[in-house]
Structure formats: C-alpha cells, structure tokens
Amino acid sequence: MNEIQLIRNQLIAERERAGVVARTCIAALAGADPRILTPGAALEQLRQASVEYLTCVLAWFEERDERLRERYAQLPADDPDRRSLEQMLGGGGSSREALERLERAAGHSAGESDDAPGSRPGQRWQEFARFFAGPWTGRREAIERVLSSNPRVADWRAIGGMDADSILEERRRYARVRQCLPPGTAAPAGS
C-alpha cells in the first residue's frame, strides 16, 4: 500500500467513524429527557465523549478544507479540478456549519435554553443528524472523488495534515466513545 492510499484510508476511516459516533449519539440522546443528562450519568458521559470526538474530527476536516483551498488555488484558473473544488468548497455542507449545528445540538450555544420554542434537544440532534448525513457527507464524498485522481504525495501530505500522533488521538477519542456506551446500548461498528 502506498502513502497516498494510507492517507486516503485514514481520511475515510475518520469520516466513517464520525458518522458512527454521530448516529450512536443521536440514537441514544435524541429522545432522552434532558433532566437525566446530569454530570456522571452514563448518557451524559456518552454525550460528552461523542461531542468531543465530533468536535475534534470536524475541526480537522475544516482545517483540511482550508489547506485544500490554498493548495488548489496555486493551479491555473482554468484547471478543471480547481474549478470543481472551488465550487464544492464554496457551497454548503462545510465542517464549520456542522460544528455550529453540533454546538446547538449539544446545548452549548449562547442564548438558547431547553425550554425555548423549537429548541428541544431531540430536535436539535435530529437537525444535526440530517445535516451530517446529507450535506456534510455529500460534500466529503465529492471532495474525495476529485482528490482521488491527484497522484502527488506532497499534496496529500499537506492536505491531510496528519501524523502518527493525530491518528492515535483520533483512535483514542473513538475508543472513549465506545467505552462510554451505557449498558444495553449497541456498540458502534468499526475499529
């Protein structure tokens, strides 16, 4: 396996595990009574571990998009890959928007209260889930398709921005989510 394939595999694994964490957290929390999400409670531990994992991974993807934008801005203006990526990166589904929706779902946005109209925690988690599974995932898949034809290892290294420490950090955070699953909750698939 060459270096590009290793980087691609890690990016795909991070995207897939983020999806697993999002679905697991949403399934556990969407219908939960906010009063049971007290410090130390199993569901609160799962919520916290999931939010920390998703925040970390989504921030990494946002940083990658910025490096991707900078890298491809160096190509000629009429380059088809540059134009495709500019369209994707300028459109919806950004990790920044996913982070904002995650923050609202987690109940940390300033000025929101659990009893505000239309702000029930379950609704916010469902809104995050729809965005994550739809626009965010679609954008990631489209970017991966364009990048798949890039044979330059230096580009993949720069865009991926990963090293052994970041890979281990992602795996540690994912393992924490799995450890925080309350009894009777199905463990998320994946490694």
Secondary structure, DSSP 8 states (H G I E B T S, - for coil): --HHHHHHHHHHHHHHHHHHHHHHHHHHHTT--GGG--TT-HHHHHHHHHHHHHHHHHHHHHHHHHHHHHHHTTS-TT-HHHHHHHHHHHSS--HHHHHHHHHHHHT-STT--TTSTT--HHHHHHHHHHHIIIIIHHHHHHHHHHHTT---HHHHHHHH---HHHHHHHHHHHHHHHHT--TT----S--
